[in-house]
Amino acid sequence: MEAVLAAPDRTTWLGRRDPTLLLVAAQTGLRLSELTGLDRDAVHLGSGAHVRCGKGRKERTTPLTTLARSALQAWLKEPLRKGAPALFPNVRGGRLSADSVQSLLGKHVRAAHKSCPSLKAKSVSPHVLRQRCYGTAVSQS
């Protein structure tokens, strides 16, 4: 996971969005639809940092790790894309689709093969990131 998070070019807007999105996915266990449905105002970074997701009676809060909190603090300093409320918008300011998240994850996994050859033998999907939350977490260092 660390190799995948290190793969994006952080000098670009996408290279700052993608690892933040993937880190939040891996460390919160949010479903893909919950992740793409998050708005900026769903993030609480104060004491008891968390994200709110869902709707109505199905709403829940998910705590943030220190690493995810720091990444989101930096990400929220990025200028809004066309006034988009989405936490992780596409380049036009709209919401990311499930396919676009799968595509960006695949792109970064392929790039990470260079530094972590064992990734070639692994199937990495957004669902795998969700399951990862319940297994070994990305290091806090």
N, C-alpha and C positions, 0 to 999 in steps of 0.2 A: 504494500500500500504506500509506503514511503517513497518508493521509486515512481509510482504513478503520480503522486502529489508533487514530486520534484520535476516531472516531465514538462509541464507547460512553461512557455516563455513569459516570465512575469513582467516583461517590459510592455506587454500589450494588455488591453482591457480584458480580452478573452483569457489571457494567461493569468490574470488575477481573479477573474470570476470562476473559472473552471476548478482550480484546486480548492477554492473556498467551498464551492458547491459539493465537491466530492468529499471533502473533509467533514462537512456538516452531515452529509449522507452516511458516511461511515461511522461517525461518532454519535449520531442520534437514533439511527435505525428507522428514520422516517420512510414511509412508503414513497415511491416515485411520484405519485399524484399529490401527496402532501408536500413534498419538496418543491415541485414545480408550482404548487398553489400558494406557497408562502408569499406574503407581502412584507415589505420593509417594516411596517408597524407591528408585525407579529413577533419581532425580536425584542427581547428585554435583556439588556446587558448589565444591569445593576446587580445588586445583591440577589443571589438565587437566579443567575442568568438562565434563560430558557427561551424556547420558541413556542408559540401557540399555533396549533393547526387544527383543522377540522371545521365543522359548521354546527351551529345550534347545540343541541344536546350531545352531539358527538365530538365536541371540542375537547382537546386535551393539551396539556403543557408537557414539553420534553426538555429536561435539563441539558445545559450545554457544558461540555468539558472546558477546562481552562484554555486549551489549544483552540477549540472551536470558537470560544468567546473572543479570543484575541484575533483570530482570522476574520470574524464577522465585524469586529470593531474597525479593522482596516478596510474591509470591503464596503462598509456603510459610508466611508469617507469618499468613495468614488461618486462622481456626479451621476445624477439620474439619467437614464436613457429615455429621452422624449417624455419625461414626467411619469414614467412607468412606476406603478406601485409595487410591481413584482420584485421580490428580493433578488432573484437571479433571472433577469430578463434576457431575451435574445437581443441581437444587435439593433433590431428595429424598435425595441422597447416592449415588445409583447412577451407573453409567457413562453417558456421553453416547452416543447412537446416531449413526450416520452421518447420518441424516436431520436430527437436531437440530443437528449441526455445520453441515450445509449451510444449514439455516434461519437459524442465528445469523449465519453469514457473509453470507447474502443480506440480512438485516436491516441489518447494519452497512454493507454496500456501498450499499444504498439511502440510508441516512442520510448517507453520505460524498458522494453525488451533489451535495449543496449546496455543498460546498467544492471538489469536484473533478468538474466536469461531464463530463469525458472518460470517467468511469467508466460513464456510460450506454451507451456504445458497446462496452463490454467485457463479456465473459462471465467472471465470477470464480467459481471453484469451489474446493473443497479440493484437487483435483488441480492446479489452476493454481498454488496456493500451493506445492505440492510441487515443481512444475517451476521455480518462481521461485527456489528455493534454488540451482538449477544455473545461474541467470542472474544478474541484478543483485540484490544483497542490499539489504535495508532499511538505510539509513544508520546508522552506529554513533554518531552524535552525539545 
